[in-house]
Amino acid sequence: MSKSVIYSEQAPAPIGPYSQAIRIKDTLYVSGQIPFIGQSGELVTGSIEEETRQVMLNLEAILKAAGMSFANVAKCTIFIKDMNDFGAINGVYGSFFTDNQPPARETVEVARLPKDVRVEISCIAVA
């Protein structure tokens, strides 16, 4: 198996022993992103919409580094701290998929996320 690490300076550097993304052949596995601003490392702590937008921008930067876009995304996983935020998160999330072919997805409420953020999203994309 040949795999390559994908890295974007526009997305936050990993805060543990993992890569932003791994590409194996035509498939890209993007690690869960939280609302850090890539260059500054600042954590976005505004509204859930602002946090979700930053997460999606981080995913977009990593996809771009791999030569892909949201049109290539086959599946997403959304982890949220409070299911009551689902509608707001869904609105922002959905605005990034403009080809009328949104990916498969699951959304899971969890007790806690890294840095106590309210949303984390990962994805799998195919070239």
C-alpha positions, 0 to 999 in steps of 0.5 A: 500500500502506497500512501502519502501525507497531504498537508495544507498551511491554510488549515491547522497543524495537527495537535497530536500524532496524526496527519491532516489527510492521507491519500491512498490511490484516488481516495483521500481520508481527511482527519476531523477538523475543529474550528482553528484558524490555520495560520494563527492557530486561534480557536473560533469561539463565536456562534455555532455557524461561525465555528462550523464555517471555519471547520468547513474552510479547514476541510476545503484547504486540505481538499485543495492541497490534494487537488480536490474540492467538496465535489469529490467528497463521498462521505462526511462524519459530523460530531457535535456537542449538542444535537440542538445545534444540528439545524444551524450546523446543517445550514452552513455545512450544506452551503459548501456542497453546491453540486446537488450531490451531497455526500453520504453522512452521519451526525453524532452527538458526543459528550466532549470534543478536543479543546471543548469545541462544539463541532468536528467534521471529517471526510473521505473524498475520491478523485 
